[in-house]
Amino acid sequence: MSANSLTTAAVPAGKVKVASWVLRGLAAAAFLAAGGAKLAGVPMMVGIYEQIGIGQWFRIVTGVVEVAGAIGLLFPATAGLGGLLLAVTMACGVMTHLFVIGGSAVPALVLMVITGTVAWLHRAGIAGVLNSLKQI
């Protein structure tokens, strides 16, 4: 599979393409902000991760995952993988809110639905990347 066919397969058509860009833009902005806050050590984020109890290293890892996923959302060829990575991250976030730290899980749930939708819209791109990795 050539790089061009990978990019073409990853991009939805018409109105779906516009919806994809809107969802990707909103999610990328949210995750760049949230991931950046985690990486910058914003006191609220430090407190949340203290409450989780695993350690601050987990805040850094989560911040890196969120920023990397947000960057992935910005490019059609990687939008599916970025969406999948962030949807799984938000599924973990929902569980963390429900079973560990309390508070509303709704923001994480909304972001999970948005990024899951992006992953689904760009599922051909995910398959293309996975097939390319098999050839390495």
VENURLIN-V237381 format. One record per residue. RES is the residue in one small letter. SS is DSSP state (h for helix, s for strand, l for the rest). PSI is psi in whole degrees, 0 to 359 (none if undefined). D_CENTER is the distance of its C-alpha to the mean C-alpha in Angstrom with 2 decimals. Layout:
<<RES	SS	PSI	D_CENTER> <RES	SS	PSI	D_CENTER>>
This chain:
<<m	l	128	25.25> <s	l	164	25.44> <a	h	323	22.73> <n	h	316	23.86> <s	h	329	23.63> <l	h	314	20.10> <t	h	316	19.11> <t	h	318	21.30> <a	h	337	19.99> <a	h	350	16.37> <v	l	119	17.40> <p	l	167	18.38> <a	l	157	21.76> <g	h	225	23.37> <k	h	330	22.16> <v	h	325	19.09> <k	h	317	18.24> <v	h	315	18.72> <a	h	320	16.63> <s	h	313	13.76> <w	h	318	14.26> <v	h	310	14.55> <l	h	317	11.40> <r	h	319	9.43> <g	h	314	11.59> <l	h	313	11.26> <a	h	318	7.53> <a	h	317	7.81> <a	h	315	10.85> <a	h	316	9.72> <f	h	329	7.14> <l	h	320	9.87> <a	h	312	12.36> <a	h	315	11.13> <g	h	320	10.30> <g	h	320	13.54> <a	h	321	15.43> <k	h	315	14.69> <l	h	328	15.79> <a	h	348	18.72> <g	l	36	19.91> <v	l	131	20.26> <p	h	322	22.79> <m	h	318	20.94> <m	h	318	17.99> <v	h	317	20.67> <g	h	318	22.41> <i	h	316	19.55> <y	h	335	19.04> <e	h	319	22.84> <q	h	323	22.90> <i	h	320	20.47> <g	l	6	23.04> <i	l	328	21.35> <g	l	162	21.79> <q	h	340	20.35> <w	h	327	19.11> <f	h	327	16.32> <r	h	316	15.36> <i	h	314	15.32> <v	h	315	13.29> <t	h	318	10.59> <g	h	317	10.89> <v	h	316	10.79> <v	h	316	7.64> <e	h	317	5.93> <v	h	316	8.21> <a	h	316	7.93> <g	h	320	4.38> <a	h	318	5.85> <i	h	319	8.92> <g	h	324	7.98> <l	h	334	7.36> <l	l	345	10.82> <f	l	126	12.72> <p	h	322	13.73> <a	h	336	14.40> <t	h	2	10.97> <a	h	321	8.98> <g	h	313	9.25> <l	h	320	8.14> <g	h	316	5.03> <g	h	317	4.56> <l	h	314	6.23> <l	h	315	4.87> <l	h	327	2.21> <a	h	318	5.47> <v	h	319	7.58> <t	h	318	6.79> <m	h	330	7.66> <a	h	318	10.48> <c	h	322	11.74> <g	h	318	11.64> <v	h	313	13.68> <m	h	321	16.03> <t	h	317	16.49> <h	h	317	17.54> <l	h	323	19.76> <f	h	348	21.46> <v	h	301	21.40> <i	h	348	21.13> <g	l	196	21.91> <g	l	178	21.11> <s	l	131	19.24> <a	l	359	16.24> <v	h	314	16.02> <p	h	316	13.46> <a	h	322	10.93> <l	h	316	12.24> <v	h	315	11.99> <l	h	326	8.31> <m	h	317	8.01> <v	h	317	10.51> <i	h	310	9.16> <t	h	328	5.89> <g	h	322	8.43> <t	h	317	10.88> <v	h	315	9.25> <a	h	318	9.02> <w	h	317	12.57> <l	h	331	13.82> <h	l	28	12.99> <r	h	329	14.12> <a	h	324	17.04> <g	h	322	15.05> <i	h	313	13.48> <a	h	320	17.10> <g	h	317	18.43> <v	h	317	16.44> <l	h	320	17.39> <n	h	322	20.93> <s	h	322	21.09> <l	h	327	20.20> <k	h	330	23.01> <q	l	349	25.41> <i	l	none	24.90>>
